[in-house]
Amino acid sequence: MTDTTPKRRYYAIAAPAVALMVLIGVGLLFFGRNDKVTLPISVKFTHIPRELLVVGNVPVLEALVKGPSGLLKGLKDLQLSYEIDLASAEPGRQFIKILPETITVPRGASVLEVDPDSFTIGIERRVEKLVPVLPDLINEPVPGYVVSSVVASPSKIEFSGPASMLEKISAVRTTPVDLAGLTEPTKKKVALNLRHSPYVQPTGNSLVEIEIVVEEKIIEESIITAVQGTGTNYKYEIRPDRIELILRGPENTIKKLLQGNGIQVRVDLEGLTPGTHKRHAVIEPPLNTTLVEAKPEVFTVELHE
């Protein structure tokens, strides 16, 4: 009978070693092959003096990274970061050169190049300025009503931003303030319209209270209406038989008078005897209107038996 114990011991030692070598080979095949990948770079400015601002758009930067395929595969969603120290910056145009070797990447990888490898930014002094607020009114109140006043509180807002931009801003509008349906005074809180520049921002609260005073629209209108006699049983004739009235009052009230029977105007004939008489008319306009003028003021009245 053949003793197989040495063979078993050999296979027990050799099998794990072979497996390990296979794994190492696969690993070398997978990780050892170099490849390249393009990754985005996020630019961050640091140590900017309080009195300065960076103005202008930073171009989209991309880095060409070289390294083992397996390593790069795990970096496909990574965004690289590049910090630019502006502690010693001064107002004006500043040239920025990107140094690939200063970009941090995982061990085993390296940055071959950056595209673009340089760009220019503008640096301006930060200033503050009080800017008047202009309410942006849209639509109209209910017909017959008008806006008599609009007040913004605060009436001015302090803004901070580049001097070259702030000097061009003479006022700032609010977001739209809708007047539709209004018949009485109201207050609304709205935001400022800050779309003019991303570099210009309010130093405090950007909400503004708008007080809107809405009143009835006052107009003057001419109304011609008949003149009636009252207080007598005699037959009578009034000359002229019509009167022109100039009334001032709310537009809706005046319109109703024009569409209806107008205003009742009468001449009081009580106590008069047959004959010719001069009389004034009695005019009673609505309480919320004012009689501006009446023509004629005196009427000739003839009473007959």
Summary of the structure (lengths in Angstrom):
residues: 305
radius of gyration: 45.0
end to end distance: 167.4
largest distance: 167.6
contacts: 805
relative contact order: 0.10
helix: 16%
strand: 50%
